[in-house]
Amino acid sequence: MLFLVLTILFSTIFSQFYKIANNLKCDLSSVNMSCYLSGTLLLLLYLLIFGEFKVDIKLTGIGVLGGVSTFVALFTFFRAIKFGKLGISWAIISLSLITPILFSVFLWNEKINLKKFTGIVFAIVAVIFLARDQMIRVKQKCG
């Protein structure tokens, strides 16, 4: 439970760096690169020190595909926030927590329980409300 609480805490802190950078009119792509590069270097250092680093063809292939996927996701995310608002972009990105569950149901035949189903519905509704709120604000600014 402690690790989950720390994950939530540091994920929140991580997202605040983007908000700070956005408010300071920083280049978010550079901020993103700095965050992920420093995180990757620290993780590599941790793995080397504690000896949990293993090289395997399957793992390397999965890692490379995951890295390419991460690159495309981040590249498209930063294109989205360049032309949109950071807040709504983060809200929409939160759907990326739901899509793996849906893929697991349809691709891997995993069962979905009532709690997961309810959570998915609430998350989708929340994103719709956030998007509508953002559109209303934009219309009010534009006249």
C-alpha positions as CSV (number, residue, x, y, z in Angstrom):
1,M,0.0,0.0,0.0
2,L,2.9,2.4,0.8
3,F,4.3,2.0,-2.7
4,L,0.9,2.8,-4.2
5,V,0.6,5.9,-2.1
6,L,4.1,7.0,-3.1
7,T,3.2,6.4,-6.8
8,I,0.2,8.6,-6.5
9,L,2.2,11.3,-4.7
10,F,5.1,11.4,-7.1
11,S,2.9,11.1,-10.2
12,T,1.1,14.2,-8.9
13,I,4.4,16.0,-8.3
14,F,5.5,14.9,-11.8
15,S,2.4,16.4,-13.5
16,Q,2.9,19.6,-11.6
17,F,6.3,20.1,-13.2
18,Y,4.4,20.3,-16.5
19,K,2.0,22.8,-15.1
20,I,4.9,24.9,-13.8
21,A,6.7,24.7,-17.1
22,N,3.5,25.6,-19.0
23,N,2.9,28.6,-16.8
24,L,6.5,29.8,-17.3
25,K,6.1,29.4,-21.1
26,C,8.9,26.7,-21.2
27,D,9.3,24.4,-24.1
28,L,7.3,21.4,-22.9
29,S,9.2,19.0,-25.2
30,S,12.4,19.9,-23.5
31,V,10.9,19.6,-20.1
32,N,9.6,16.2,-21.0
33,M,13.0,15.1,-22.4
34,S,14.7,16.3,-19.2
35,C,12.2,14.5,-16.9
36,Y,12.4,11.2,-18.8
37,L,16.1,11.3,-19.4
38,S,16.9,12.0,-15.7
39,G,14.4,9.3,-14.7
40,T,15.9,6.8,-17.0
41,L,19.4,7.5,-15.8
42,L,18.4,7.1,-12.2
43,L,16.6,3.9,-12.9
44,L,19.6,2.5,-14.8
45,L,21.8,3.5,-11.9
46,Y,19.5,1.8,-9.5
47,L,19.4,-1.4,-11.6
48,L,23.2,-1.5,-11.9
49,I,23.8,-0.9,-8.2
50,F,21.3,-3.5,-7.0
51,G,22.0,-6.0,-9.7
52,E,18.5,-6.4,-11.1
53,F,19.5,-5.6,-14.6
54,K,19.1,-8.5,-17.0
55,V,19.6,-8.6,-20.8
56,D,17.5,-11.0,-22.8
57,I,16.4,-10.9,-26.4
58,K,12.7,-11.1,-25.6
59,L,13.0,-8.4,-22.9
60,T,15.0,-6.2,-25.2
61,G,12.5,-6.5,-28.0
62,I,9.6,-5.8,-25.6
63,G,11.6,-2.8,-24.2
64,V,12.3,-1.4,-27.6
65,L,8.7,-1.7,-28.7
66,G,7.6,-0.1,-25.4
67,G,10.1,2.7,-25.9
68,V,8.9,3.4,-29.4
69,S,5.3,3.4,-28.1
70,T,6.3,5.8,-25.3
71,F,8.0,8.1,-27.8
72,V,4.9,8.2,-30.1
73,A,2.6,8.7,-27.1
74,L,4.7,11.6,-25.7
75,F,5.3,13.2,-29.1
76,T,1.6,13.2,-29.9
77,F,0.7,14.4,-26.3
78,F,3.0,17.4,-26.7
79,R,1.6,18.2,-30.1
80,A,-1.9,18.1,-28.5
81,I,-1.0,20.4,-25.6
82,K,0.8,22.8,-28.1
83,F,-2.6,23.4,-29.7
84,G,-4.8,22.8,-26.8
85,K,-4.9,23.3,-23.0
86,L,-2.8,21.3,-20.6
87,G,-5.6,20.5,-18.2
88,I,-7.9,18.9,-20.7
89,S,-5.0,17.1,-22.3
90,W,-4.1,15.5,-18.9
91,A,-7.8,14.6,-18.5
92,I,-7.9,12.9,-21.9
93,I,-4.6,11.2,-21.2
94,S,-6.1,9.7,-18.1
95,L,-8.2,7.5,-20.4
96,S,-4.9,5.7,-21.1
97,L,-5.5,4.1,-17.7
98,I,-8.8,2.7,-18.9
99,T,-7.7,1.4,-22.4
100,P,-5.4,-1.3,-21.0
101,I,-8.3,-2.7,-19.0
102,L,-10.5,-2.7,-22.2
103,F,-7.7,-4.3,-24.2
104,S,-7.3,-7.0,-21.5
105,V,-11.0,-7.8,-21.7
106,F,-11.1,-8.0,-25.5
107,L,-7.6,-9.4,-26.4
108,W,-6.9,-11.6,-23.4
109,N,-10.4,-12.5,-22.4
110,E,-10.0,-11.2,-18.8
111,K,-13.1,-10.8,-16.8
112,I,-14.3,-7.3,-15.8
113,N,-16.0,-6.9,-12.5
114,L,-18.6,-4.3,-11.5
115,K,-16.1,-2.1,-9.7
116,K,-13.9,-1.9,-12.8
117,F,-16.9,-1.3,-15.1
118,T,-18.2,1.4,-12.8
119,G,-14.8,3.1,-12.7
120,I,-14.5,3.0,-16.5
121,V,-17.9,4.6,-16.9
122,F,-17.1,7.3,-14.3
123,A,-13.8,8.1,-15.9
124,I,-15.3,8.5,-19.4
125,V,-18.1,10.7,-18.0
126,A,-15.5,12.8,-16.2
127,V,-13.4,13.3,-19.3
128,I,-16.6,14.3,-21.2
129,F,-17.5,16.9,-18.6
130,L,-13.9,18.3,-18.5
131,A,-13.9,18.5,-22.3
132,R,-17.2,20.3,-22.3
133,D,-16.1,22.7,-19.6
134,Q,-13.0,23.5,-21.6
135,M,-15.0,24.2,-24.8
136,I,-17.3,26.5,-22.9
137,R,-14.3,28.5,-21.5
138,V,-12.8,28.8,-25.0
139,K,-16.1,30.0,-26.4
140,Q,-16.4,32.6,-23.6
141,K,-12.9,33.9,-24.3
142,C,-13.5,34.1,-28.0
143,G,-16.7,36.1,-27.6
